[in-house]
Amino acid sequence: VPDSGCGSWLFEPQSTNFVTDSEDYSQWTPTGVSVTSNNTTSPDGLINGTLLSTNGGTSSRYIRNFGLPTGATIKVLSVYAKANLSNFIQLLHSGDAQGYVNFDVSSGVVGASGTKTTAEIQSVGNGWYRCIAYFDSTNTFNTSSFVALTTSNSVGYGGSATSDDLNVYIWGSQYEEQSYATSYIPTSGTAVTRNQDVCTNG
């Protein structure tokens, strides 16, 4: 009852996080970046946030996760991020040049995106934002996703970043086959499925 003053419950559908190492980014494949684990306090209150920083040698600066589903259905990629010496990240998947979106994780603003991608950004406190990319079913999906460092909120697919002074904190990546991002499902070495919530005698 809306005006009863009572609380409410969040009931979610079954969902799978296909990112097999959602917090251990040392298990992802880096290009042009260094990964420093357990570098800051993450949204869960533990010192398990990762510092992602550029280290020179290439114009592409990202970490890559493999083994993702490729079917023609909506995919949702999300990651928690916090600005440090730089402010911008890009989320993208392999397979389609329109499957990307930029985020300003200092101001909490969604930037440029591909024509097959929409996005939102949610503040979760202490400077952290949940960055969420929705890749529609017209995308051509391959088996990997990326978190890239960028120099602005308007770069195109691939997140080209020539600066060697970029670094941002990240934590808690999730890749789902859903029309929206569900609550975070941690993984460690394998994909994890959370069962549907059920209310009995609600």
PEFENJO-V762536 format. One line per field, one symbol per residue. ss: DSSP state (H for helix, E for strand, L for the rest). A space follows every 50 residues. Layout:
ss->???
This chain:
ss->LLLLLLLLLLLLLLEEELLLELLLHHHLEEELEEEEEEEELLLLLLLLEE EEEELLLLLLLEEEELLLLLLLLLEEEEEEEEELLLLEEEEEELLLLLLE EEEELLLLEEEEELLLEEEEEEEEELLEEEEEEEELLLLLLLLLEEEEEL LLLLLLLLLLLLLLLLEEEEEEEEEELLLLLLLLLLLELLLEEELLLLLL LL
